[in-house]
Amino acid sequence: CRCPRAMSQVIPPRRLARLELVAEGPHCAVPEVIATTKDGQMVCLSPSAPWVKLILTGIRNRYLPRA
């Protein structure tokens, strides 16, 4: 896993520059959400945190086509 610890503390979306989603697989048994802030800091977010789920849902609705 790339994230030994994940935080659930809220980070204001305006401070985020990038979100990377890493699905579970042979390298790690749990999905990971890695955020890069605008100042370059990489932070592992808890994919089960309500605010992270809300952001991910917004991204999916905006960028992924609906079937």
Buried (B, 14 or more C-beta within 10 A) or exposed (E): EEBEEBBEEEBEEEEBEEBEEBEEEEEEEEEBBBBBBEEEEEBBBBBEBEBBEEBBEEEEEEEEEEE
